[in-house]
Amino acid sequence: MNKLEIQTDRLMLRLIEWTDVEVIHRLHSLPETDEFNTLGIPENLQETYEVITPWIEDNSVAEIRNYTFAIQHKKKGEFIGLFGLRLGPKKYNRAEVWYKLHLDYWNKGYATEALKAVLKYGFDVLKLHRIEAGCAVDNIGSAKVMEKVGMQKEGRKRKILPLQSGWSDSFEYAIVEGDVRN
């Protein structure tokens, strides 16, 4: 297992492990965190286990192309969410990010802090050219997080996200090497 960790002032992002299945299940089971997520609420722990199995397998290869991090609060030692970084084809030197935080940690700057750290890792360590993300158009909190770190809104995809509420449009964001990161 790779031991990659990304540290910030308040957070530690580390690759998820099998021991995280229960906290990930609780996170995925919250209606509030499911509202803008395409995964859906798992029916049971086994379903969560099946969802995270490829994530853990991807984290275990020598050259990771699809990172899934547990976000831990340093001071409290608590799991507070997930963060993904999926590398695209090498030719394009880009990646996509996603994040999901427990609602107890919303509106406290944790998503922004985690995204800044992953952008720094992506550009400074992985030497990426471009990092992209998207969010449902009604997910104002996520859009604000991306804008705070310097990502630019590039467009809107129509009816692409199958949410509990029905098909949703998605705002597409990106930041490229050399852009100002906040």
QUIQUI-V54529 format. One record per residue. RES is the residue in one small letter. PSI is psi in whole degrees, -180 to 180 (* if undefined). BURIAL is 1 if it has 9 or more other ideal C-beta (glycine too) atoms within 8 Angstrom, else 0. Layout:
res = <RES,RES>
psi = <PSI,PSI>
burial = <BURIAL,BURIAL>
//
This chain:
res = <m,n,k,l,e,i,q,t,d,r,l,m,l,r,l,i,e,w,t,d,v,e,v,i,h,r,l,h,s,l,p,e,t,d,e,f,n,t,l,g,i,p,e,n,l,q,e,t,y,e,v,i,t,p,w,i,e,d,n,s,v,a,e,i,r,n,y,t,f,a,i,q,h,k,k,k,g,e,f,i,g,l,f,g,l,r,l,g,p,k,k,y,n,r,a,e,v,w,y,k,l,h,l,d,y,w,n,k,g,y,a,t,e,a,l,k,a,v,l,k,y,g,f,d,v,l,k,l,h,r,i,e,a,g,c,a,v,d,n,i,g,s,a,k,v,m,e,k,v,g,m,q,k,e,g,r,k,r,k,i,l,p,l,q,s,g,w,s,d,s,f,e,y,a,i,v,e,g,d,v,r,n>
psi = <134,147,31,132,141,122,143,-175,-43,-12,156,126,123,154,137,156,168,-32,-10,-4,-40,-41,-34,-40,-46,-41,-47,-19,-7,124,-34,-39,-16,-19,-43,21,140,-10,-39,163,127,146,-29,176,-35,-40,-41,-42,-44,-34,-44,-13,-51,-30,-46,-40,-43,-37,-15,-9,160,-45,97,134,-15,95,136,118,144,135,122,139,121,-50,-44,-18,17,147,127,-7,-172,152,131,146,108,118,140,-169,139,-36,-37,-14,49,169,164,142,155,158,155,116,148,140,-23,-15,12,153,32,7,3,-41,-42,-44,-44,-43,-43,-44,-40,-36,-44,-46,-45,-45,-43,-35,-51,-12,42,156,-34,140,129,161,161,163,153,143,-26,-4,73,-38,-44,-40,-41,-40,-48,-40,-37,-35,-2,5,145,139,124,-19,-171,127,133,133,53,-22,118,91,169,-34,-7,-174,134,147,160,134,138,130,156,159,141,158,139,-21,155,124,131,*>
burial = <0,0,0,0,0,1,0,1,0,0,1,1,1,1,1,1,0,0,0,1,1,0,1,1,1,0,1,1,0,1,0,0,1,1,1,1,1,0,0,0,0,1,0,0,1,0,1,1,1,0,1,1,0,0,1,1,0,1,1,0,0,0,0,1,0,1,1,1,1,1,1,1,1,1,0,0,0,0,1,1,1,1,1,1,1,1,1,0,0,0,0,0,1,1,1,1,1,0,1,1,1,1,0,0,1,0,0,0,0,1,1,1,1,1,1,1,1,1,1,1,1,1,1,0,0,1,0,1,0,1,1,1,1,1,1,1,1,0,1,0,1,1,1,0,1,1,1,0,1,1,1,0,1,0,0,0,1,0,0,0,1,0,1,0,0,0,0,1,1,1,1,1,1,1,1,0,0,0,0,0,1,0>
//
